[in-house]
Amino acid sequence: TGKTPVEPEVATHGIRITLTSRNVKSLKKVCADLIRGAKEKNLKVKEPDTVKLGMMVYASNPST
């Protein structure tokens, strides 16, 4: 009777996923699969700009 239907509020949850691997090719594939799956479900996705590569630190012998 003149009232507009009100949609129920849906709770949203932010999820951050950290993946660690020495195999960069596999890591990129998993990221692409996760992003594609989220987009298929019409979820808001913030894609990573790059794959962050860790730095190897070599300890030098201080006595020499």
N, C-alpha and C positions, 0 to 999 in steps of 0.2 A: 504494500500500500504506500508506494512512494519512497520506501526506504531502500537505500543501496546496499547490496550484500557486502558484508565485511569478510575479507579473507583472513583466515587464522594466521597468526604470526608463526614463522618457522625459525627455530633457533639455528644460528650458524656457528660453526666451529672452525677456527683457524688451525691448520695442520702444517707443521714444518717437518720435512723428512731430510735426514742427513744420510747419505750413502758414502761408504768408504770402500775403495778397491784400488788395487794396483793396475788393474786392467781397464784402461780408459775407454776402450772401444765398447766393452760390455757395460760399463757405467753409463755411457751416453745412450746405449740402447735401452737400458732400464728406465732412464729418465724420460726418453721419448715415449716409451710404452705407458708410463704413469701419466704423463701429460695428455697423451691421446685419449686414454681411458677417462680421465677427468673431464675433458672437453666433450666427449661423447655423452656424458651425463649432465652436460650444461652447467658444470661447476666453474666457479671463478678460479682461474689458474694464473699464478705469477711464475713465469718461466725463468730459469737461471740464465744469466747473461753468458757465463762461461763456466767451464768446469775448473774449479780451483785446484791447482796442483800443489801439493805440499812440498816444502823445501827439505832437502836432505842436509843434515848438519853433521859435518865430520869433526870429531874432536881431534885437536892437534895435541901433540905431546909437549906439554909445557917445559919439560926438563931439557929439551934439546934446543 
